[in-house]
Amino acid sequence: MAETVNFDDAATGASPEGWTLTMTGRGQPKWTVEAESTAPSKPNVLKQSGQATFPVALRKGTSILDGFIEVKFKALAGSEDRAAGIVWRARDADNYYVVRANALEDNVVLYKTIKGVRSALDIVGRKGGYGVKVSVPSGQWHTLRCEFVGTQFKVTYDGKPMFEVKDESIRDAGMIGLWTKADSVTVFDDLTYGALN
């Protein structure tokens, strides 16, 4: 069964309930529910507008081993970075997988974060490189999705299959969540997730 979170029942200007709003590294992340006239499902979105190494929002009570996570996002601003990511199999803010799209770099990259250290993972069928180059225009809504089963992860961006990654670093069920980087100002809507049996 899939669950969708659209933040429309939450009070604007406040932090959403049911989330651990944290970060990997240092800084001052700021996750708030805000009204957004362009939201895919009006009226509200979740906005990250603080600055931290990696702002992370983990969904309390989720524990998924094999499943999927999908979110709609819009990158608004950021001079150092302009990123939006989805997290799965998170034990905490220092141990998780994340795939992120970056509007400044125009790419989609999948990483593992272990004990707070992030490292990019190789794409199946390709040695080296850094994710996949793809246009990620700022100020537009996009969709990012990952299906994760066993050691295999399939990434889809705006409905198009991007790449697959195999990794066995995190083999336990964990939380799902959202992620940004540095000074990214990003809004999220229609977060959908669930187990794949």
Secondary structure, DSSP 8 states (H G I E B T S, - for coil): --EEE--TTS-TTS--TTEEEEEEEEEE--EEEEE-TT-SSSSEEEEE-SEEEEEEEEETT--BSSEEEEEEEEEEE-SS--EEEEEEEEEETTEEEEEEEETTTTEEEEEEEETTEEEE---TT--S--SEE----TTSEEEEEEEEETTEEEEEETTEEEEEEE--S--S-BEEEEE--BT-EEEEEEEEEEE--
